[in-house]
Amino acid sequence: MAEIAVPDGSWTFNGEFLRIVPGSDKGVHELRKTMGEVVVPMEAIAGMAFEPSRKGGHLRLRLRKGADPLSDAVAGSLGPPADPYRLAVPKARAGVAEYFADEVRDTLLVYQTPNSPCDDYLLPGPGVPISATAGDGTAIFDGERVRLEWTGFAGSDKERAGPQEYPLSDLVGVEWKPQSGMGYGTLRFRVKGEGPAQPPQKDPRCVSWGVQRFGGATALVAAAVLARLPREAAELPPPPVSDDVHDAVLRRLAELGELHRSGVLTDDEFARAKQAVIRRLEG
């Protein structure tokens, strides 16, 4: 068994499961505290690395595509403070972190664990009911219906539309992205028969946040919904990109480039994500 415990949290690997427990330190991100303990089966793991830095480094877990609804929902865009699959390691514990990563990698090699995409989720996703508030709205999901309620930051279009409810059977997808630069962070639900996407501050299917609020645990709501959508429905192509969101797609390409330069995305992950965004832009 390999184990590492630091203020940011503890990871324990017994050869079959990796148990992730967030730390109790006040600096631990709200999303990780809300998510709580996560048990990752070995079959879901694609890789493990220790990324050293001047002050210590990070342990980073890489999951197989399609194994985890949270990873699929955020598409690599969660930063280190919020990412439950990164562990901040102080310099004094760097040696332990390197040993831990080696133990996981050696086990994957011995048992020849596949790293190909999964047909079904191997992690269950967040439990329900679950809710999160950010920016102009609160998203609530009880396992059967999504409800959006607006806060005082909501614009007049959303106030006129009033609270929104969508049965799970009416949803064909969910999209989440963080706030970046002057753009909005968004939690957007894709509904059967919907028209072109509207700007996030006007779209009644979308909770959005800017500089006044961070995204909180909204990514967990996205993951909870995605985990309960039929896989074939969740993988339908997104609606065509309208002129209104053309700039947002270009911003997304810039964000992917920054994630790649910072080491969050591998070369292969960056290439796949970039091609997906380009295809959407061309659509």
Buried (B, 14 or more C-beta within 10 A) or exposed (E): EBEBBBBBBBBBBEBEBBBBBBBEEEEBBBBBEBBEEBBBEBBBBBBBBBBBEEEBBBBBBBBBBBBBBBBBBBBBBBEBBBBBBBBBBEEEBBEBBBEBBEBBBEBBEEEEBEBEEBEEBBBBBBEBEBBBBBBBBBBBBEEEBBBBBBBEBBBEEBEEBEEBEBEBEBBBBBBBBBBBEEBBBBBBBBBEEBEEBBBBBBBBBBBBBBEEBBBBBBBBBBBBBBBBBEEEBBEEEBBEBEEBBEEBBEBBEEBBEEBBEEEBBBEEBBEBBBEBBEEBBEE
